[in-house]
């Protein structure tokens, strides 16, 4: 009877390792569906950690990496180990230790960011690919390829000139703001994976701590002062011609601008709930705010002002 337990565990570990490998392969080779499936890749690893030990989970993740390496190549296998493996183990640890949702997101974000940094350094050292450096020739090459495509579908010369200017600005911003984007991507990865894991695994009886309602999200005052620090760093970088200060300030400003935008969107959600707007209409409003620059800017300003004014409290007091 005692011999059947480890045998069952080994079979379960092999099965979940194979599922992880299959999900990752789908995420590589099927463009649109693959993006959605990629958020399911850490799930088998989380289940393994919840049901077994850390050592057993790491062995199973390694087996998944070997399977993917055989099918898709060693680089993709390494992505399983460093990307989904680290994230899945971290989320599983946080859930098993019954940490709060905020603690799990913070711990997972650090793990996700660390794995991305390791992957970047591997790309620099072994593949001679550095996403942190975009020289003028690389930017011109990307712009030229994009313009050739749009010219082939019939855009006029004036439209191409406007598009070229927009692409140049976007790529330059991406080059400078790459660190902030990596941090934001890490938080987003963990948040989405946690939501997906919570929805799926709750059906199997696992208890997940829930977040506070999105309509109640509000930035702390420290966010405002951090944003203000970014402005000061940009000012000092420009005044004293220190490029590093300018880049750090820009990354700080971009990160907290996104944070204020999300909090502004949360306040919009609070208002929509108070007026009992239907979910379908709410999502249309959210999408319009996200895709229209003027609405996005207003939402960001509202999120920033809400740090000091607390619009929710004012609205509730007025209703009383």
ChimeraX commands (.cxc) that place a marker at each C-alpha (Angstrom):
marker #1 position 0.00,0.00,0.00 radius 0.5
marker #1 position 2.85,2.35,0.85 radius 0.5
marker #1 position 4.50,1.66,-2.53 radius 0.5
marker #1 position 1.44,2.85,-4.45 radius 0.5
marker #1 position 1.63,6.44,-3.17 radius 0.5
marker #1 position 4.96,7.42,-4.77 radius 0.5
marker #1 position 3.99,5.56,-7.94 radius 0.5
marker #1 position 0.79,7.56,-8.15 radius 0.5
marker #1 position 2.70,10.79,-7.52 radius 0.5
marker #1 position 5.23,9.99,-10.23 radius 0.5
marker #1 position 2.47,9.28,-12.75 radius 0.5
marker #1 position 0.68,12.49,-11.80 radius 0.5
marker #1 position 3.91,14.48,-12.03 radius 0.5
marker #1 position 4.71,13.06,-15.45 radius 0.5
marker #1 position 1.17,13.77,-16.65 radius 0.5
marker #1 position 1.21,17.39,-15.49 radius 0.5
marker #1 position 4.72,17.88,-16.88 radius 0.5
marker #1 position 3.47,16.65,-20.27 radius 0.5
marker #1 position 0.48,19.01,-20.09 radius 0.5
marker #1 position 2.82,21.93,-19.35 radius 0.5
marker #1 position 4.93,21.02,-22.38 radius 0.5
marker #1 position 1.85,20.68,-24.63 radius 0.5
marker #1 position 0.44,24.04,-23.51 radius 0.5
marker #1 position 3.77,25.73,-24.16 radius 0.5
marker #1 position 4.07,24.18,-27.63 radius 0.5
marker #1 position 0.55,25.44,-28.46 radius 0.5
marker #1 position 1.49,28.93,-27.19 radius 0.5
marker #1 position 4.43,28.95,-29.64 radius 0.5
marker #1 position 2.88,27.66,-32.84 radius 0.5
marker #1 position -0.73,28.91,-32.76 radius 0.5
marker #1 position -0.64,32.74,-32.94 radius 0.5
marker #1 position -3.91,34.01,-31.42 radius 0.5
marker #1 position -4.92,30.96,-29.40 radius 0.5
marker #1 position -1.31,30.60,-28.24 radius 0.5
marker #1 position -1.42,33.97,-26.46 radius 0.5
marker #1 position -4.44,32.85,-24.47 radius 0.5
marker #1 position -3.04,29.37,-23.80 radius 0.5
marker #1 position 0.22,30.85,-22.48 radius 0.5
marker #1 position -1.67,32.03,-19.39 radius 0.5
marker #1 position -2.56,28.39,-18.66 radius 0.5
marker #1 position 1.05,27.14,-18.76 radius 0.5
marker #1 position 1.84,27.76,-15.06 radius 0.5
marker #1 position -1.38,25.97,-13.95 radius 0.5
marker #1 position 0.00,22.38,-13.95 radius 0.5
marker #1 position 3.07,23.59,-12.06 radius 0.5
marker #1 position 0.90,25.32,-9.43 radius 0.5
marker #1 position -1.15,22.12,-9.02 radius 0.5
marker #1 position 2.04,20.09,-8.60 radius 0.5
marker #1 position 3.31,22.38,-5.86 radius 0.5
marker #1 position -0.05,22.34,-4.06 radius 0.5
marker #1 position -0.20,18.53,-4.12 radius 0.5
marker #1 position 3.48,17.66,-3.71 radius 0.5
marker #1 position 6.81,18.96,-2.43 radius 0.5
marker #1 position 9.00,21.69,-3.88 radius 0.5
marker #1 position 11.65,19.13,-4.90 radius 0.5
marker #1 position 9.12,17.02,-6.78 radius 0.5
marker #1 position 7.72,20.11,-8.53 radius 0.5
marker #1 position 11.16,21.28,-9.67 radius 0.5
marker #1 position 11.92,17.82,-11.09 radius 0.5
marker #1 position 8.62,17.85,-13.02 radius 0.5
marker #1 position 9.33,21.35,-14.38 radius 0.5
marker #1 position 12.75,20.13,-15.52 radius 0.5
marker #1 position 11.06,17.19,-17.29 radius 0.5
marker #1 position 8.72,19.67,-19.05 radius 0.5
marker #1 position 11.73,21.67,-20.17 radius 0.5
marker #1 position 13.40,18.53,-21.57 radius 0.5
marker #1 position 10.22,17.57,-23.48 radius 0.5
marker #1 position 9.93,21.04,-25.00 radius 0.5
marker #1 position 13.66,21.04,-25.85 radius 0.5
marker #1 position 13.23,17.76,-27.78 radius 0.5
marker #1 position 10.22,19.07,-29.72 radius 0.5
marker #1 position 10.97,22.79,-30.21 radius 0.5
marker #1 position 14.65,23.23,-29.31 radius 0.5
marker #1 position 16.77,23.96,-26.21 radius 0.5
marker #1 position 16.01,27.68,-26.18 radius 0.5
marker #1 position 12.27,27.04,-25.89 radius 0.5
marker #1 position 12.92,24.45,-23.19 radius 0.5
marker #1 position 14.88,27.05,-21.27 radius 0.5
marker #1 position 11.92,29.41,-21.59 radius 0.5
marker #1 position 9.72,26.81,-19.86 radius 0.5
marker #1 position 12.18,26.47,-16.99 radius 0.5
marker #1 position 12.87,30.17,-16.48 radius 0.5
marker #1 position 9.54,31.65,-17.48 radius 0.5
marker #1 position 6.62,29.43,-16.54 radius 0.5
marker #1 position 8.60,27.24,-14.14 radius 0.5
marker #1 position 9.70,30.05,-11.80 radius 0.5
marker #1 position 6.31,31.77,-11.99 radius 0.5
marker #1 position 4.33,28.57,-11.38 radius 0.5
marker #1 position 6.48,27.52,-8.40 radius 0.5
marker #1 position 6.24,31.02,-6.87 radius 0.5
marker #1 position 2.46,31.23,-7.22 radius 0.5
marker #1 position 2.10,27.69,-5.88 radius 0.5
marker #1 position 4.26,28.60,-2.88 radius 0.5
marker #1 position 2.21,31.72,-2.12 radius 0.5
marker #1 position -1.10,29.85,-2.36 radius 0.5
marker #1 position 0.14,26.89,-0.30 radius 0.5
marker #1 position 1.44,29.20,2.45 radius 0.5
marker #1 position -1.93,31.01,2.42 radius 0.5
marker #1 position -0.41,34.43,1.75 radius 0.5
marker #1 position -2.69,37.36,0.98 radius 0.5
marker #1 position -3.48,38.17,-2.66 radius 0.5
marker #1 position -1.29,41.30,-2.52 radius 0.5
marker #1 position 1.64,39.32,-1.10 radius 0.5
marker #1 position 1.24,36.67,-3.80 radius 0.5
marker #1 position 1.17,39.31,-6.57 radius 0.5
marker #1 position 4.23,41.07,-5.11 radius 0.5
marker #1 position 6.19,37.82,-4.71 radius 0.5
marker #1 position 5.11,36.60,-8.15 radius 0.5
marker #1 position 6.04,39.92,-9.78 radius 0.5
marker #1 position 9.54,39.75,-8.31 radius 0.5
marker #1 position 9.89,36.16,-9.56 radius 0.5
marker #1 position 8.52,37.03,-13.02 radius 0.5
marker #1 position 10.80,40.07,-13.30 radius 0.5
marker #1 position 13.82,38.01,-12.20 radius 0.5
marker #1 position 13.09,35.34,-14.82 radius 0.5
marker #1 position 12.75,38.00,-17.54 radius 0.5
marker #1 position 16.07,39.57,-16.54 radius 0.5
marker #1 position 17.78,36.16,-16.65 radius 0.5
marker #1 position 16.30,35.51,-20.11 radius 0.5
marker #1 position 17.51,38.93,-21.30 radius 0.5
marker #1 position 21.04,38.25,-20.06 radius 0.5
marker #1 position 21.04,34.83,-21.71 radius 0.5
marker #1 position 20.01,36.53,-24.95 radius 0.5
marker #1 position 22.87,39.02,-24.58 radius 0.5
marker #1 position 25.59,36.52,-23.66 radius 0.5
marker #1 position 24.74,33.50,-25.80 radius 0.5
marker #1 position 22.59,34.78,-28.68 radius 0.5
marker #1 position 24.06,38.26,-29.10 radius 0.5
marker #1 position 20.55,39.74,-28.83 radius 0.5
marker #1 position 20.26,42.84,-26.65 radius 0.5
marker #1 position 16.71,44.24,-26.37 radius 0.5
marker #1 position 18.06,47.15,-24.30 radius 0.5
marker #1 position 20.03,48.58,-27.22 radius 0.5
marker #1 position 18.49,49.84,-30.42 radius 0.5
marker #1 position 20.95,51.69,-32.62 radius 0.5
marker #1 position 19.98,54.02,-35.43 radius 0.5
marker #1 position 20.45,51.35,-38.10 radius 0.5
marker #1 position 18.14,48.91,-36.30 radius 0.5
marker #1 position 15.45,51.57,-35.87 radius 0.5
marker #1 position 15.71,52.60,-39.53 radius 0.5
marker #1 position 15.47,48.98,-40.61 radius 0.5
marker #1 position 12.29,48.38,-38.60 radius 0.5
marker #1 position 10.73,51.62,-39.87 radius 0.5
marker #1 position 11.65,50.86,-43.50 radius 0.5
marker #1 position 10.13,47.37,-43.31 radius 0.5
marker #1 position 6.94,48.75,-41.77 radius 0.5
marker #1 position 6.65,51.54,-44.35 radius 0.5
marker #1 position 7.18,49.11,-47.24 radius 0.5
marker #1 position 4.30,47.01,-45.93 radius 0.5
marker #1 position 1.93,49.98,-45.57 radius 0.5
marker #1 position 2.97,51.31,-48.98 radius 0.5
marker #1 position 2.10,47.96,-50.52 radius 0.5
marker #1 position -1.47,48.23,-49.17 radius 0.5
marker #1 position -2.01,51.65,-50.73 radius 0.5
marker #1 position -1.12,54.38,-48.19 radius 0.5
marker #1 position -0.36,57.81,-49.68 radius 0.5
marker #1 position 2.92,59.69,-49.30 radius 0.5
marker #1 position 1.51,62.08,-46.71 radius 0.5
marker #1 position 0.14,59.19,-44.66 radius 0.5
marker #1 position 3.49,57.38,-44.88 radius 0.5
marker #1 position 5.35,60.48,-43.63 radius 0.5
marker #1 position 3.02,60.78,-40.65 radius 0.5
marker #1 position 3.37,57.04,-39.96 radius 0.5
marker #1 position 7.17,57.25,-40.17 radius 0.5
marker #1 position 7.25,60.02,-37.58 radius 0.5
marker #1 position 4.92,58.07,-35.28 radius 0.5
marker #1 position 6.98,54.88,-35.60 radius 0.5
marker #1 position 10.23,56.75,-34.90 radius 0.5
marker #1 position 8.82,58.29,-31.73 radius 0.5
marker #1 position 7.34,54.97,-30.56 radius 0.5
marker #1 position 10.59,53.06,-31.07 radius 0.5
marker #1 position 12.63,55.75,-29.33 radius 0.5
marker #1 position 10.26,55.71,-26.35 radius 0.5
marker #1 position 10.38,51.90,-26.29 radius 0.5
marker #1 position 14.17,51.97,-26.27 radius 0.5
marker #1 position 14.34,54.36,-23.30 radius 0.5
marker #1 position 11.33,52.99,-21.37 radius 0.5
marker #1 position 12.17,49.30,-21.79 radius 0.5
marker #1 position 12.86,48.70,-18.04 radius 0.5
marker #1 position 9.47,50.15,-17.02 radius 0.5
marker #1 position 7.75,48.04,-19.67 radius 0.5
marker #1 position 9.43,44.86,-18.41 radius 0.5
marker #1 position 8.32,45.61,-14.83 radius 0.5
marker #1 position 4.75,46.35,-15.96 radius 0.5
marker #1 position 4.73,43.18,-18.07 radius 0.5
marker #1 position 5.88,41.14,-15.04 radius 0.5
marker #1 position 3.05,42.50,-12.88 radius 0.5
marker #1 position 0.53,41.94,-15.67 radius 0.5
marker #1 position 1.74,38.35,-16.22 radius 0.5
marker #1 position 1.36,37.49,-12.54 radius 0.5
marker #1 position -2.01,39.19,-12.20 radius 0.5
marker #1 position -3.52,37.42,-15.23 radius 0.5
marker #1 position -2.02,34.05,-14.29 radius 0.5
marker #1 position -3.32,34.41,-10.74 radius 0.5
marker #1 position -6.83,35.27,-11.97 radius 0.5
marker #1 position -6.83,32.31,-14.37 radius 0.5
marker #1 position -5.49,29.94,-11.69 radius 0.5
marker #1 position -8.08,31.19,-9.21 radius 0.5
marker #1 position -10.97,30.66,-11.64 radius 0.5
marker #1 position -9.82,27.16,-12.67 radius 0.5
marker #1 position -8.53,25.75,-9.38 radius 0.5
marker #1 position -11.44,26.96,-7.25 radius 0.5
marker #1 position -13.51,24.38,-9.11 radius 0.5
marker #1 position -11.20,21.71,-7.67 radius 0.5
marker #1 position -11.64,22.89,-4.10 radius 0.5
marker #1 position -8.55,25.07,-3.68 radius 0.5
marker #1 position -9.01,28.27,-1.66 radius 0.5
marker #1 position -7.59,31.44,-3.15 radius 0.5
marker #1 position -7.53,34.82,-1.38 radius 0.5
marker #1 position -9.55,37.33,-3.41 radius 0.5
marker #1 position -8.66,40.87,-4.39 radius 0.5
marker #1 position -10.56,43.90,-3.23 radius 0.5
marker #1 position -13.14,44.98,-5.79 radius 0.5
marker #1 position -11.59,46.71,-8.82 radius 0.5
marker #1 position -13.91,49.68,-8.29 radius 0.5
marker #1 position -12.22,50.32,-4.91 radius 0.5
marker #1 position -8.61,50.43,-6.14 radius 0.5
marker #1 position -6.96,53.68,-5.10 radius 0.5
marker #1 position -3.32,54.75,-5.32 radius 0.5
marker #1 position -1.48,55.64,-2.08 radius 0.5
marker #1 position 0.21,59.01,-1.62 radius 0.5
marker #1 position 3.61,57.36,-2.08 radius 0.5
marker #1 position 2.71,56.82,-5.74 radius 0.5
marker #1 position 2.28,60.55,-6.24 radius 0.5
marker #1 position 5.63,61.37,-4.64 radius 0.5
marker #1 position 7.33,58.65,-6.69 radius 0.5
marker #1 position 5.82,60.15,-9.84 radius 0.5
marker #1 position 7.01,63.60,-8.73 radius 0.5
marker #1 position 10.50,62.16,-8.14 radius 0.5
marker #1 position 10.49,60.97,-11.77 radius 0.5
marker #1 position 9.75,64.53,-12.92 radius 0.5
marker #1 position 12.63,65.87,-10.80 radius 0.5
marker #1 position 15.04,63.27,-12.22 radius 0.5
marker #1 position 14.03,64.19,-15.78 radius 0.5
marker #1 position 14.52,67.90,-15.00 radius 0.5
marker #1 position 17.97,67.28,-13.48 radius 0.5
marker #1 position 18.96,65.00,-16.34 radius 0.5
marker #1 position 18.05,67.62,-18.94 radius 0.5
marker #1 position 19.55,70.55,-17.00 radius 0.5
marker #1 position 22.90,68.89,-16.27 radius 0.5
marker #1 position 22.95,66.76,-19.43 radius 0.5
marker #1 position 22.97,63.44,-17.54 radius 0.5
marker #1 position 21.30,60.89,-19.82 radius 0.5
marker #1 position 21.06,58.21,-17.13 radius 0.5
marker #1 position 19.03,60.43,-14.79 radius 0.5
marker #1 position 16.73,61.33,-17.67 radius 0.5
marker #1 position 16.14,57.66,-18.52 radius 0.5
marker #1 position 15.52,56.66,-14.90 radius 0.5
marker #1 position 13.10,59.54,-14.46 radius 0.5
marker #1 position 11.22,58.67,-17.64 radius 0.5
marker #1 position 10.86,55.02,-16.58 radius 0.5
marker #1 position 9.61,56.03,-13.12 radius 0.5
marker #1 position 7.14,58.46,-14.67 radius 0.5
marker #1 position 5.82,55.90,-17.19 radius 0.5
marker #1 position 5.36,53.22,-14.50 radius 0.5
marker #1 position 3.36,55.45,-12.17 radius 0.5
marker #1 position 1.42,57.02,-15.04 radius 0.5
marker #1 position 0.12,53.54,-15.86 radius 0.5
marker #1 position -0.66,52.98,-12.17 radius 0.5
marker #1 position -2.66,56.23,-11.99 radius 0.5
marker #1 position -4.46,55.33,-15.22 radius 0.5
marker #1 position -5.58,51.99,-13.73 radius 0.5
marker #1 position -6.76,53.76,-10.56 radius 0.5
marker #1 position -8.63,56.31,-12.69 radius 0.5
marker #1 position -10.28,53.46,-14.56 radius 0.5
marker #1 position -11.20,51.96,-11.20 radius 0.5
marker #1 position -12.93,55.21,-10.19 radius 0.5
marker #1 position -14.87,55.15,-13.47 radius 0.5
marker #1 position -15.92,51.60,-12.58 radius 0.5
marker #1 position -17.08,52.83,-9.17 radius 0.5
marker #1 position -19.28,55.48,-10.80 radius 0.5
marker #1 position -20.69,52.98,-13.29 radius 0.5
marker #1 position -21.60,50.62,-10.44 radius 0.5
marker #1 position -23.27,53.41,-8.49 radius 0.5
marker #1 position -25.48,54.20,-11.49 radius 0.5
marker #1 position -26.09,50.49,-12.13 radius 0.5
marker #1 position -24.76,50.53,-15.70 radius 0.5
marker #1 position -24.99,47.14,-17.45 radius 0.5
marker #1 position -21.79,45.10,-17.79 radius 0.5
marker #1 position -21.81,45.22,-21.60 radius 0.5
marker #1 position -21.99,49.02,-21.60 radius 0.5
marker #1 position -19.31,49.19,-18.89 radius 0.5
marker #1 position -16.88,47.22,-21.04 radius 0.5
marker #1 position -17.56,49.49,-24.02 radius 0.5
marker #1 position -16.76,52.51,-21.83 radius 0.5
marker #1 position -13.57,50.86,-20.55 radius 0.5
marker #1 position -12.43,50.10,-24.10 radius 0.5
marker #1 position -13.19,53.65,-25.26 radius 0.5
marker #1 position -11.14,55.08,-22.39 radius 0.5
marker #1 position -8.23,52.77,-23.24 radius 0.5
marker #1 position -8.12,53.48,-26.99 radius 0.5
marker #1 position -8.88,57.23,-26.95 radius 0.5
marker #1 position -5.80,59.22,-25.83 radius 0.5
marker #1 position -7.81,62.16,-24.45 radius 0.5
marker #1 position -9.98,59.84,-22.32 radius 0.5
marker #1 position -6.90,57.94,-21.17 radius 0.5
marker #1 position -5.24,61.18,-20.11 radius 0.5
marker #1 position -8.34,62.30,-18.19 radius 0.5
marker #1 position -8.50,58.91,-16.42 radius 0.5
marker #1 position -4.83,59.30,-15.45 radius 0.5
marker #1 position -5.42,62.79,-14.03 radius 0.5
marker #1 position -8.46,61.55,-12.11 radius 0.5
marker #1 position -6.46,58.66,-10.64 radius 0.5
marker #1 position -3.77,61.13,-9.56 radius 0.5
marker #1 position -6.25,63.59,-8.02 radius 0.5
marker #1 position -8.02,60.76,-6.21 radius 0.5
marker #1 position -4.88,60.29,-4.10 radius 0.5
marker #1 position -5.65,63.61,-2.38 radius 0.5
marker #1 position -9.39,64.15,-2.83 radius 0.5
marker #1 position -10.93,60.66,-2.40 radius 0.5
marker #1 position -13.80,61.05,-4.85 radius 0.5
marker #1 position -15.53,57.90,-3.59 radius 0.5
marker #1 position -15.88,59.34,-0.11 radius 0.5
marker #1 position -17.24,62.61,-1.51 radius 0.5
marker #1 position -19.81,60.78,-3.65 radius 0.5
marker #1 position -20.96,58.55,-0.79 radius 0.5
marker #1 position -21.23,61.50,1.62 radius 0.5
marker #1 position -23.24,63.45,-0.94 radius 0.5
marker #1 position -25.63,60.51,-1.40 radius 0.5
marker #1 position -26.13,60.28,2.37 radius 0.5
marker link #1:1,2 radius 0.2
marker link #1:2,3 radius 0.2
marker link #1:3,4 radius 0.2
marker link #1:4,5 radius 0.2
marker link #1:5,6 radius 0.2
marker link #1:6,7 radius 0.2
marker link #1:7,8 radius 0.2
marker link #1:8,9 radius 0.2
marker link #1:9,10 radius 0.2
marker link #1:10,11 radius 0.2
marker link #1:11,12 radius 0.2
marker link #1:12,13 radius 0.2
marker link #1:13,14 radius 0.2
marker link #1:14,15 radius 0.2
marker link #1:15,16 radius 0.2
marker link #1:16,17 radius 0.2
marker link #1:17,18 radius 0.2
marker link #1:18,19 radius 0.2
marker link #1:19,20 radius 0.2
marker link #1:20,21 radius 0.2
marker link #1:21,22 radius 0.2
marker link #1:22,23 radius 0.2
marker link #1:23,24 radius 0.2
marker link #1:24,25 radius 0.2
marker link #1:25,26 radius 0.2
marker link #1:26,27 radius 0.2
marker link #1:27,28 radius 0.2
marker link #1:28,29 radius 0.2
marker link #1:29,30 radius 0.2
marker link #1:30,31 radius 0.2
marker link #1:31,32 radius 0.2
marker link #1:32,33 radius 0.2
marker link #1:33,34 radius 0.2
marker link #1:34,35 radius 0.2
marker link #1:35,36 radius 0.2
marker link #1:36,37 radius 0.2
marker link #1:37,38 radius 0.2
marker link #1:38,39 radius 0.2
marker link #1:39,40 radius 0.2
marker link #1:40,41 radius 0.2
marker link #1:41,42 radius 0.2
marker link #1:42,43 radius 0.2
marker link #1:43,44 radius 0.2
marker link #1:44,45 radius 0.2
marker link #1:45,46 radius 0.2
marker link #1:46,47 radius 0.2
marker link #1:47,48 radius 0.2
marker link #1:48,49 radius 0.2
marker link #1:49,50 radius 0.2
marker link #1:50,51 radius 0.2
marker link #1:51,52 radius 0.2
marker link #1:52,53 radius 0.2
marker link #1:53,54 radius 0.2
marker link #1:54,55 radius 0.2
marker link #1:55,56 radius 0.2
marker link #1:56,57 radius 0.2
marker link #1:57,58 radius 0.2
marker link #1:58,59 radius 0.2
marker link #1:59,60 radius 0.2
marker link #1:60,61 radius 0.2
marker link #1:61,62 radius 0.2
marker link #1:62,63 radius 0.2
marker link #1:63,64 radius 0.2
marker link #1:64,65 radius 0.2
marker link #1:65,66 radius 0.2
marker link #1:66,67 radius 0.2
marker link #1:67,68 radius 0.2
marker link #1:68,69 radius 0.2
marker link #1:69,70 radius 0.2
marker link #1:70,71 radius 0.2
marker link #1:71,72 radius 0.2
marker link #1:72,73 radius 0.2
marker link #1:73,74 radius 0.2
marker link #1:74,75 radius 0.2
marker link #1:75,76 radius 0.2
marker link #1:76,77 radius 0.2
marker link #1:77,78 radius 0.2
marker link #1:78,79 radius 0.2
marker link #1:79,80 radius 0.2
marker link #1:80,81 radius 0.2
marker link #1:81,82 radius 0.2
marker link #1:82,83 radius 0.2
marker link #1:83,84 radius 0.2
marker link #1:84,85 radius 0.2
marker link #1:85,86 radius 0.2
marker link #1:86,87 radius 0.2
marker link #1:87,88 radius 0.2
marker link #1:88,89 radius 0.2
marker link #1:89,90 radius 0.2
marker link #1:90,91 radius 0.2
marker link #1:91,92 radius 0.2
marker link #1:92,93 radius 0.2
marker link #1:93,94 radius 0.2
marker link #1:94,95 radius 0.2
marker link #1:95,96 radius 0.2
marker link #1:96,97 radius 0.2
marker link #1:97,98 radius 0.2
marker link #1:98,99 radius 0.2
marker link #1:99,100 radius 0.2
marker link #1:100,101 radius 0.2
marker link #1:101,102 radius 0.2
marker link #1:102,103 radius 0.2
marker link #1:103,104 radius 0.2
marker link #1:104,105 radius 0.2
marker link #1:105,106 radius 0.2
marker link #1:106,107 radius 0.2
marker link #1:107,108 radius 0.2
marker link #1:108,109 radius 0.2
marker link #1:109,110 radius 0.2
marker link #1:110,111 radius 0.2
marker link #1:111,112 radius 0.2
marker link #1:112,113 radius 0.2
marker link #1:113,114 radius 0.2
marker link #1:114,115 radius 0.2
marker link #1:115,116 radius 0.2
marker link #1:116,117 radius 0.2
marker link #1:117,118 radius 0.2
marker link #1:118,119 radius 0.2
marker link #1:119,120 radius 0.2
marker link #1:120,121 radius 0.2
marker link #1:121,122 radius 0.2
marker link #1:122,123 radius 0.2
marker link #1:123,124 radius 0.2
marker link #1:124,125 radius 0.2
marker link #1:125,126 radius 0.2
marker link #1:126,127 radius 0.2
marker link #1:127,128 radius 0.2
marker link #1:128,129 radius 0.2
marker link #1:129,130 radius 0.2
marker link #1:130,131 radius 0.2
marker link #1:131,132 radius 0.2
marker link #1:132,133 radius 0.2
marker link #1:133,134 radius 0.2
marker link #1:134,135 radius 0.2
marker link #1:135,136 radius 0.2
marker link #1:136,137 radius 0.2
marker link #1:137,138 radius 0.2
marker link #1:138,139 radius 0.2
marker link #1:139,140 radius 0.2
marker link #1:140,141 radius 0.2
marker link #1:141,142 radius 0.2
marker link #1:142,143 radius 0.2
marker link #1:143,144 radius 0.2
marker link #1:144,145 radius 0.2
marker link #1:145,146 radius 0.2
marker link #1:146,147 radius 0.2
marker link #1:147,148 radius 0.2
marker link #1:148,149 radius 0.2
marker link #1:149,150 radius 0.2
marker link #1:150,151 radius 0.2
marker link #1:151,152 radius 0.2
marker link #1:152,153 radius 0.2
marker link #1:153,154 radius 0.2
marker link #1:154,155 radius 0.2
marker link #1:155,156 radius 0.2
marker link #1:156,157 radius 0.2
marker link #1:157,158 radius 0.2
marker link #1:158,159 radius 0.2
marker link #1:159,160 radius 0.2
marker link #1:160,161 radius 0.2
marker link #1:161,162 radius 0.2
marker link #1:162,163 radius 0.2
marker link #1:163,164 radius 0.2
marker link #1:164,165 radius 0.2
marker link #1:165,166 radius 0.2
marker link #1:166,167 radius 0.2
marker link #1:167,168 radius 0.2
marker link #1:168,169 radius 0.2
marker link #1:169,170 radius 0.2
marker link #1:170,171 radius 0.2
marker link #1:171,172 radius 0.2
marker link #1:172,173 radius 0.2
marker link #1:173,174 radius 0.2
marker link #1:174,175 radius 0.2
marker link #1:175,176 radius 0.2
marker link #1:176,177 radius 0.2
marker link #1:177,178 radius 0.2
marker link #1:178,179 radius 0.2
marker link #1:179,180 radius 0.2
marker link #1:180,181 radius 0.2
marker link #1:181,182 radius 0.2
marker link #1:182,183 radius 0.2
marker link #1:183,184 radius 0.2
marker link #1:184,185 radius 0.2
marker link #1:185,186 radius 0.2
marker link #1:186,187 radius 0.2
marker link #1:187,188 radius 0.2
marker link #1:188,189 radius 0.2
marker link #1:189,190 radius 0.2
marker link #1:190,191 radius 0.2
marker link #1:191,192 radius 0.2
marker link #1:192,193 radius 0.2
marker link #1:193,194 radius 0.2
marker link #1:194,195 radius 0.2
marker link #1:195,196 radius 0.2
marker link #1:196,197 radius 0.2
marker link #1:197,198 radius 0.2
marker link #1:198,199 radius 0.2
marker link #1:199,200 radius 0.2
marker link #1:200,201 radius 0.2
marker link #1:201,202 radius 0.2
marker link #1:202,203 radius 0.2
marker link #1:203,204 radius 0.2
marker link #1:204,205 radius 0.2
marker link #1:205,206 radius 0.2
marker link #1:206,207 radius 0.2
marker link #1:207,208 radius 0.2
marker link #1:208,209 radius 0.2
marker link #1:209,210 radius 0.2
marker link #1:210,211 radius 0.2
marker link #1:211,212 radius 0.2
marker link #1:212,213 radius 0.2
marker link #1:213,214 radius 0.2
marker link #1:214,215 radius 0.2
marker link #1:215,216 radius 0.2
marker link #1:216,217 radius 0.2
marker link #1:217,218 radius 0.2
marker link #1:218,219 radius 0.2
marker link #1:219,220 radius 0.2
marker link #1:220,221 radius 0.2
marker link #1:221,222 radius 0.2
marker link #1:222,223 radius 0.2
marker link #1:223,224 radius 0.2
marker link #1:224,225 radius 0.2
marker link #1:225,226 radius 0.2
marker link #1:226,227 radius 0.2
marker link #1:227,228 radius 0.2
marker link #1:228,229 radius 0.2
marker link #1:229,230 radius 0.2
marker link #1:230,231 radius 0.2
marker link #1:231,232 radius 0.2
marker link #1:232,233 radius 0.2
marker link #1:233,234 radius 0.2
marker link #1:234,235 radius 0.2
marker link #1:235,236 radius 0.2
marker link #1:236,237 radius 0.2
marker link #1:237,238 radius 0.2
marker link #1:238,239 radius 0.2
marker link #1:239,240 radius 0.2
marker link #1:240,241 radius 0.2
marker link #1:241,242 radius 0.2
marker link #1:242,243 radius 0.2
marker link #1:243,244 radius 0.2
marker link #1:244,245 radius 0.2
marker link #1:245,246 radius 0.2
marker link #1:246,247 radius 0.2
marker link #1:247,248 radius 0.2
marker link #1:248,249 radius 0.2
marker link #1:249,250 radius 0.2
marker link #1:250,251 radius 0.2
marker link #1:251,252 radius 0.2
marker link #1:252,253 radius 0.2
marker link #1:253,254 radius 0.2
marker link #1:254,255 radius 0.2
marker link #1:255,256 radius 0.2
marker link #1:256,257 radius 0.2
marker link #1:257,258 radius 0.2
marker link #1:258,259 radius 0.2
marker link #1:259,260 radius 0.2
marker link #1:260,261 radius 0.2
marker link #1:261,262 radius 0.2
marker link #1:262,263 radius 0.2
marker link #1:263,264 radius 0.2
marker link #1:264,265 radius 0.2
marker link #1:265,266 radius 0.2
marker link #1:266,267 radius 0.2
marker link #1:267,268 radius 0.2
marker link #1:268,269 radius 0.2
marker link #1:269,270 radius 0.2
marker link #1:270,271 radius 0.2
marker link #1:271,272 radius 0.2
marker link #1:272,273 radius 0.2
marker link #1:273,274 radius 0.2
marker link #1:274,275 radius 0.2
marker link #1:275,276 radius 0.2
marker link #1:276,277 radius 0.2
marker link #1:277,278 radius 0.2
marker link #1:278,279 radius 0.2
marker link #1:279,280 radius 0.2
marker link #1:280,281 radius 0.2
marker link #1:281,282 radius 0.2
marker link #1:282,283 radius 0.2
marker link #1:283,284 radius 0.2
marker link #1:284,285 radius 0.2
marker link #1:285,286 radius 0.2
marker link #1:286,287 radius 0.2
marker link #1:287,288 radius 0.2
marker link #1:288,289 radius 0.2
marker link #1:289,290 radius 0.2
marker link #1:290,291 radius 0.2
marker link #1:291,292 radius 0.2
marker link #1:292,293 radius 0.2
marker link #1:293,294 radius 0.2
marker link #1:294,295 radius 0.2
marker link #1:295,296 radius 0.2
marker link #1:296,297 radius 0.2
marker link #1:297,298 radius 0.2
marker link #1:298,299 radius 0.2
marker link #1:299,300 radius 0.2
marker link #1:300,301 radius 0.2
marker link #1:301,302 radius 0.2
marker link #1:302,303 radius 0.2
marker link #1:303,304 radius 0.2
marker link #1:304,305 radius 0.2
marker link #1:305,306 radius 0.2
marker link #1:306,307 radius 0.2
marker link #1:307,308 radius 0.2
marker link #1:308,309 radius 0.2
marker link #1:309,310 radius 0.2
marker link #1:310,311 radius 0.2
marker link #1:311,312 radius 0.2
marker link #1:312,313 radius 0.2
marker link #1:313,314 radius 0.2
marker link #1:314,315 radius 0.2
marker link #1:315,316 radius 0.2
marker link #1:316,317 radius 0.2
marker link #1:317,318 radius 0.2
marker link #1:318,319 radius 0.2
marker link #1:319,320 radius 0.2
view
